[in-house]
Amino acid sequence: MGLFDKAVDKARDLARKNPDKVESALDKVGDAYDERTGGKHASRTDTVQQKAGEFLTGRTADAPDVPDAPDGTPTPDPDTSQHSRGPGD
């Protein structure tokens, strides 16, 4: 694992422990960008903010608000793609 990969893993770990701070920071950056561009790319900026937050925190925008564990470990989003099917399905 290279230095960059280690830095990304560290950033993701910290972000997952502090998702509210990540969302706040992304909002501030997006608002500053929108202000500098006159809102010309606002819809794209919103999409990037959402995707960056999902990548860093591991949470999706449409996931239910489930509290994290007391030690700060994020609660994983349920993965519905893993459901098994019976014979003949």
LUMTI-259841 format. One line per field, with one value per atom (N, C-alpha, C): x, y, z; residue number from 1; atom name; residue in three letters. Coordinates in Angstrom, 1 decimal, m for minus. Atoms other than C-alpha are relative to their C-alpha. Last residue first. Layout:
N
x: (X ...) $
y: (Y ...) $
z: (Z ...) $
num: (NUM ...) $
atome: (CA ...) $
residu: (ALA ...) $
END
This chain:
89
x: (0.2 m36.7 0.8 1.0 m36.9 m0.3 0.0 m35.0 m1.2 0.3 m35.0 0.1 1.2 m33.3 m0.2 0.0 m30.7 m1.3 1.0 m30.5 0.0 m0.5 m27.1 m1.1 m0.4 m28.2 0.4 1.1 m30.1 0.3 m0.2 m27.0 m1.1 0.4 m27.9 0.2 1.3 m25.8 m0.4 0.0 m23.1 m1.4 0.9 m23.3 m0.1 1.2 m20.3 m0.8 0.0 m17.8 m1.3 m0.1 m17.7 0.0 m1.5 m17.0 0.2 m0.6 m20.7 1.5 m0.3 m21.9 0.7 m1.2 m23.2 0.2 m1.1 m26.8 1.2 m0.3 m28.9 1.1 m1.0 m30.3 0.1 0.6 m31.9 1.0 m0.1 m29.9 m0.7 1.3 m31.0 m0.1 1.0 m27.9 m1.4 0.7 m25.6 m1.0 1.4 m23.1 m0.6 0.5 m19.5 m1.6 0.7 m18.3 m0.5 m0.8 m15.6 m0.7 m1.3 m17.2 0.7 0.2 m20.7 1.3 0.4 m19.6 m0.3 m1.2 m17.7 m0.3 m0.9 m20.7 1.2 0.7 m23.1 0.9 0.1 m20.7 m0.6 m1.4 m20.0 0.0 m0.2 m23.8 1.4 0.8 m24.3 0.2 m0.6 m21.5 m0.7 m1.1 m23.0 0.8 0.5 m26.3 1.1 0.5 m24.6 m0.5 m0.1 m22.4 m0.6 0.1 m23.2 0.0 1.0 m23.9 m0.1 1.3 m22.0 m1.1 0.4 m18.7 m1.4 m1.1 m17.0 m0.5 m0.1 m20.2 1.0 1.1 m20.8 0.0 m0.1 m17.3 m1.2 m1.0 m17.6 0.2 0.5 m20.9 1.0 1.0 m19.4 m0.6 m0.8 m16.4 m0.9 m0.7 m18.7 0.8 1.0 m21.1 0.7 0.3 m18.1 m1.1 m1.2 m16.8 m0.4 m0.1 m20.2 1.1 1.1 m20.7 0.0 m0.3 m17.3 m1.1 m1.1 m17.9 0.3 0.6 m21.2 1.0 0.7 m19.6 m0.6 0.5 m17.0 m0.8 0.2 m15.9 m0.6 1.0 m16.4 m0.3 1.3 m14.5 m1.1 0.4 m11.5 m1.4 0.2 m11.4 m0.4 1.3 m11.9 m0.3 1.1 m9.0 m1.4 0.0 m6.7 m1.1 0.6 m7.6 m0.1 1.4 m6.9 m0.7 0.6 m3.5 m1.5 0.1 m2.6 m0.6 1.1 m3.5 m0.1 1.3 m1.4 m1.1 0.3 1.6 m1.3 m0.9 1.5 m0.4 0.9 0.0 0.9) $
y: (m1.4 m17.9 0.6 m0.4 m21.6 1.4 0.7 m22.6 0.4 1.5 m20.0 m0.6 0.3 m16.6 m1.5 1.2 m15.2 m0.3 0.9 m11.6 m1.2 1.3 m10.1 m1.0 0.8 m7.1 m1.4 0.8 m5.6 m0.9 0.4 m4.3 m1.0 1.3 m2.5 m0.2 m0.1 0.6 m1.5 0.3 m0.1 0.2 1.2 1.6 m0.2 m0.3 3.9 m1.3 0.8 3.1 0.2 m0.8 6.0 m0.8 m0.3 4.0 0.8 m0.9 4.4 0.3 0.7 2.8 1.0 0.8 5.1 m0.7 m0.5 6.3 m0.9 1.0 5.3 0.5 m0.5 8.0 m0.9 m0.5 6.1 0.4 0.9 5.9 0.5 0.5 8.1 m1.1 m1.0 10.2 m0.5 m0.5 7.2 1.1 m0.1 6.7 0.5 1.3 5.5 m0.1 0.4 8.7 m1.4 m0.2 9.6 m0.6 0.7 8.2 0.1 1.4 9.2 m0.8 0.4 12.7 m1.5 0.0 13.0 m0.4 1.2 11.8 0.0 1.3 14.3 m1.2 m0.1 17.3 m1.3 0.3 16.3 0.0 1.4 16.2 m0.4 0.7 19.6 m1.5 m0.1 21.1 m0.8 0.9 19.7 0.1 1.4 21.4 m1.0 0.3 24.7 m1.5 1.4 25.0 m0.6 0.5 28.6 m1.5 1.1 29.5 m0.7 m0.6 32.8 m1.1 0.2 30.9 0.6 m0.5 32.3 m0.2 m1.5 32.0 0.5 m0.5 28.4 1.6 0.2 27.5 0.6 m0.9 29.0 m0.1 m1.3 27.2 1.0 m0.1 23.9 1.4 0.0 24.3 0.2 m1.3 25.3 0.1 m1.1 22.4 1.3 0.1 19.9 1.1 m0.5 21.1 0.0 m1.4 20.7 0.6 m0.7 17.3 1.5 0.1 16.2 0.7 m1.0 17.6 m0.1 m1.3 15.7 1.1 m0.3 12.5 1.4 m1.4 12.5 0.4 m0.2 8.8 1.4 0.9 7.9 0.2 m0.5 11.0 m0.9 m1.2 10.0 0.5 0.5 6.5 1.2 0.7 7.9 m0.4 m1.0 10.3 m0.6 m0.8 7.6 1.0 0.8 5.3 0.7 0.1 8.1 m0.8 m1.3 8.9 m0.1 m0.1 5.2 1.3 0.9 4.9 0.1 m0.6 8.0 m0.9 m1.2 6.6 0.6 m1.2 3.3 1.1 m1.2 0.0 1.2) $
z: (0.1 m8.3 m1.1 1.0 m8.9 m0.1 1.3 m5.8 m0.9 m0.1 m3.1 m1.4 0.7 m3.4 0.1 0.7 m1.1 m0.6 m0.3 m0.1 m0.9 m0.4 m0.6 0.4 1.1 m2.7 0.4 0.4 0.2 m1.2 1.4 1.8 m0.4 0.4 5.0 m1.5 0.7 5.7 m0.4 1.5 8.2 m0.6 0.3 11.6 m1.5 0.7 12.0 m0.2 1.2 14.7 m0.7 1.2 17.1 m1.3 0.2 20.3 m1.3 m1.0 21.3 m0.2 m1.3 18.1 0.9 0.0 15.4 1.4 m0.8 15.4 m0.1 m1.0 12.4 0.8 m1.0 10.2 1.2 m1.2 7.4 1.0 m1.1 4.2 1.2 m0.2 1.3 1.1 m0.3 1.3 0.4 1.2 1.5 0.4 m0.1 4.3 m1.3 0.2 3.9 0.2 m1.2 5.5 m0.1 m1.2 2.9 1.2 0.1 m0.2 1.3 0.0 0.7 0.0 m1.4 1.6 0.1 m0.8 m1.7 1.4 0.3 m3.6 0.8 m0.4 m2.0 m0.1 m1.4 m2.4 0.6 m0.4 m6.0 1.5 0.3 m6.7 0.5 m1.0 m5.0 m0.2 m1.3 m7.0 1.0 0.0 m10.2 1.3 m0.1 m9.4 0.0 m1.3 m8.5 0.1 0.0 m11.6 1.3 1.3 m12.5 m0.1 0.0 m8.9 m1.4 0.2 m9.4 m0.1 1.4 m9.9 m0.3 0.9 m6.8 m1.5 m0.1 m4.7 m1.0 0.7 m5.9 0.0 1.5 m5.0 m0.7 0.4 m1.5 m1.5 0.0 m1.0 m0.5 1.1 m2.0 m0.1 1.2 0.3 m1.2 0.1 3.2 m1.3 0.3 2.5 m0.1 1.4 2.3 m0.4 0.8 5.6 m1.5 m0.2 7.3 m0.9 0.7 5.8 0.1 1.5 7.0 m0.8 0.3 10.5 m1.5 0.0 10.7 m0.3 1.3 9.5 0.0 m0.2 12.4 m1.3 m1.5 13.0 0.2 m0.5 9.3 1.5 0.5 8.3 0.5 m0.8 10.5 m0.4 m1.3 8.9 0.9 0.0 5.4 1.4 0.2 5.9 0.1 m1.2 7.2 0.0 m1.0 4.3 1.4 0.3 1.9 1.0 m0.3 3.5 m0.3 m1.5 3.5 0.4 m0.5 m0.2 1.5 0.3 m1.0 0.5 m1.0 0.9 m0.3 0.2 m1.1 1.0 0.0 0.0 0.0) $
num: (89 89 89 88 88 88 87 87 87 86 86 86 85 85 85 84 84 84 83 83 83 82 82 82 81 81 81 80 80 80 79 79 79 78 78 78 77 77 77 76 76 76 75 75 75 74 74 74 73 73 73 72 72 72 71 71 71 70 70 70 69 69 69 68 68 68 67 67 67 66 66 66 65 65 65 64 64 64 63 63 63 62 62 62 61 61 61 60 60 60 59 59 59 58 58 58 57 57 57 56 56 56 55 55 55 54 54 54 53 53 53 52 52 52 51 51 51 50 50 50 49 49 49 48 48 48 47 47 47 46 46 46 45 45 45 44 44 44 43 43 43 42 42 42 41 41 41 40 40 40 39 39 39 38 38 38 37 37 37 36 36 36 35 35 35 34 34 34 33 33 33 32 32 32 31 31 31 30 30 30 29 29 29 28 28 28 27 27 27 26 26 26 25 25 25 24 24 24 23 23 23 22 22 22 21 21 21 20 20 20 19 19 19 18 18 18 17 17 17 16 16 16 15 15 15 14 14 14 13 13 13 12 12 12 11 11 11 10 10 10 9 9 9 8 8 8 7 7 7 6 6 6 5 5 5 4 4 4 3 3 3 2 2 2 1 1 1) $
atome: (N CA C N CA C N CA C N CA C N CA C N CA C N CA C N CA C N CA C N CA C N CA C N CA C N CA C N CA C N CA C N CA C N CA C N CA C N CA C N CA C N CA C N CA C N CA C N CA C N CA C N CA C N CA C N CA C N CA C N CA C N CA C N CA C N CA C N CA C N CA C N CA C N CA C N CA C N CA C N CA C N CA C N CA C N CA C N CA C N CA C N CA C N CA C N CA C N CA C N CA C N CA C N CA C N CA C N CA C N CA C N CA C N CA C N CA C N CA C N CA C N CA C N CA C N CA C N CA C N CA C N CA C N CA C N CA C N CA C N CA C N CA C N CA C N CA C N CA C N CA C N CA C N CA C N CA C N CA C N CA C N CA C N CA C N CA C N CA C N CA C N CA C N CA C N CA C N CA C) $
residu: (ASP ASP ASP GLY GLY GLY PRO PRO PRO GLY GLY GLY ARG ARG ARG SER SER SER HIS HIS HIS GLN GLN GLN SER SER SER THR THR THR ASP ASP ASP PRO PRO PRO ASP ASP ASP PRO PRO PRO THR THR THR PRO PRO PRO THR THR THR GLY GLY GLY ASP ASP ASP PRO PRO PRO ALA ALA ALA ASP ASP ASP PRO PRO PRO VAL VAL VAL ASP ASP ASP PRO PRO PRO ALA ALA ALA ASP ASP ASP ALA ALA ALA THR THR THR ARG ARG ARG GLY GLY GLY THR THR THR LEU LEU LEU PHE PHE PHE GLU GLU GLU GLY GLY GLY ALA ALA ALA LYS LYS LYS GLN GLN GLN GLN GLN GLN VAL VAL VAL THR THR THR ASP ASP ASP THR THR THR ARG ARG ARG SER SER SER ALA ALA ALA HIS HIS HIS LYS LYS LYS GLY GLY GLY GLY GLY GLY THR THR THR ARG ARG ARG GLU GLU GLU ASP ASP ASP TYR TYR TYR ALA ALA ALA ASP ASP ASP GLY GLY GLY VAL VAL VAL LYS LYS LYS ASP ASP ASP LEU LEU LEU ALA ALA ALA SER SER SER GLU GLU GLU VAL VAL VAL LYS LYS LYS ASP ASP ASP PRO PRO PRO ASN ASN ASN LYS LYS LYS ARG ARG ARG ALA ALA ALA LEU LEU LEU ASP ASP ASP ARG ARG ARG ALA ALA ALA LYS LYS LYS ASP ASP ASP VAL VAL VAL ALA ALA ALA LYS LYS LYS ASP ASP ASP PHE PHE PHE LEU LEU LEU GLY GLY GLY MET MET MET) $
END
